[in-house]
Amino acid sequence: MKKLRFAIIGCGRISYKHIEGLINNREEAELVAVCDIDINKAAKRKNDYESSIKDAKVKTYMDYKEMLNKEDIDVVTIATESGYHPQIAIDCMNAKKHVIVEKPMALSTLDADKMIETSHRNNVKLAVCHQNRFNKPIQQLRHAYEEGRFGKLVNGTASIRWNRGMDYYRQAPWRGTWELDGGTLMNQCIHDIDLLQWMMGGEVESVYAQTGTFLRDIEGEDFGSVIIRFKNGAIGMIEGSACVYPKNLEETLSIFGEKGTVVIGGLAVNKIETWRFEDGKDSEDEILKAQEGDPDTVYGFGHTPLFKDVIDAINTGREPLVNGEEGKKGMQIVLAAYKSQKTGMPVKFPMGNFATVDMK
Ligand SMILES: NC(=O)c1ccc[n+]([C@@H]2O[C@H](COP(=O)([O-])OP(=O)(O)OC[C@H]3O[C@@H](n4cnc5c(N)ncnc54)[C@H](O)[C@@H]3O)[C@@H](O)[C@H]2O)c1
């Protein structure tokens, strides 16, 4: 089978994970071009790839439209500032390219809907980088959920107890702004929020939030607490912090049902801490012992299997696991939390249009 030809737009901090995802999927994918308005960053990623893959030739660009015109590309991955994702993704999909876009896919419900509509209209795949869905413990949990092992779901909690100091926010002017990023719920916490909704039935009835900017000099919040009522009656709670002293403590997902309790923690939801089910199909001891170690970065191991999933989806014509509709769900919960903070009221779903810039 022909290898899919990839290009990357945005060669900043996270883009090395895209390079890694392509290197690890080298049998089915090849990188042909990279683009960044800062050509030095593009050149760095070109070198990273070419030094790992024999005979690879990667072109560099500063203008993604020129790249789309000149290169024969099947899939574009987008890792620019979040606020630029929608326009770039829409341009790529209108040029008939499949797209893998970093999280959050957009900063407004309207933009997310436009992206989804554009992917359908052009018959191309749209996937969102919620790579933690591919963490092994999360896959095990999802399997238990799909088998109905929890019985009636009662509640679930996403605890993101992280630290992002001003040195992090000062790295680039877009960080923490309403226009291009949002606060910690939208940037750091969205992964765990996505997982929470994925394990709790996915259909939201209402969202209530209290957020604040306590310690960091940014527009967005550096702490948020959110309560979600799901349509199946279960309640979700989010505790999302960028303020934990003095460094990252944990990212944990806890799911509680009538007949099951699972807690997955570690630095980034990669470690099963509790695994108890009434059905006795497996023992907590065995499950805990069979685990791999916690990865050394909060980004985890997930980009490689996520890229693999998208490649398979393109080759077989199915949807990727985290398609546009799925990618919108966590982002929409965060926007509902923002709207709730702004109005002081719970936000009922369907929530209508809301954008981070409406917080200004
Ligand atoms: N999946 C994850 O775990 C994860 C982790 C970190 C960041 N992210 C997301 O990835 C995105 C990028 O984050 P980052 O930390 O790498 O940011 P960054 O600021 O380090 O990199 C963004 C890059 O995009 C480039 N860029 C901007 N406009 C461009 C354009 N029109 N054409 C080409 N390049 C352009 C910038 O020059 C910059 O190099 C954000 O949306 C962020 O939320 C995801």
The ligand as an ORCA input file, in Angstrom:
! r2SCAN-3c Opt
* xyz 0 1
  N      -1.623     17.232     22.602
  C      -0.928     17.773     23.573
  O      -0.658     17.149     24.602
  C      -0.418     19.169     23.418
  C       0.663     19.606     24.189
  C       1.143     20.896     23.992
  C       0.512     21.743     23.091
  N      -0.564     21.303     22.401
  C      -1.267     22.198     21.455
  O      -0.432     22.360     20.313
  C      -0.552     23.678     19.793
  C       0.844     24.300     19.735
  O       1.393     24.375     21.024
  P       2.979     24.614     21.222
  O       3.212     24.543     22.691
  O       3.730     23.715     20.325
  O       3.072     26.137     20.723
  P       4.335     26.910     20.130
  O       4.077     28.365     20.317
  O       5.583     26.334     20.706
  O       4.296     26.525     18.584
  C       3.370     27.064     17.654
  C       4.126     27.241     16.338
  O       3.189     27.544     15.301
  C       3.857     28.449     14.425
  N       2.861     29.137     13.560
  C       1.978     30.097     13.907
  N       1.245     30.477     12.838
  C       1.682     29.738     11.786
  C       1.331     29.679     10.428
  N       0.361     30.447      9.898
  N       1.987     28.799      9.626
  C       2.962     28.013     10.126
  N       3.351     28.028     11.425
  C       2.715     28.876     12.256
  C       4.595     29.382     15.366
  O       5.614     30.103     14.698
  C       5.133     28.378     16.386
  O       6.424     27.883     16.032
  C      -1.535     24.408     20.711
  O      -2.812     24.350     20.149
  C      -1.489     23.600     21.990
  O      -2.700     23.651     22.738
  C      -1.025     20.037     22.531
*
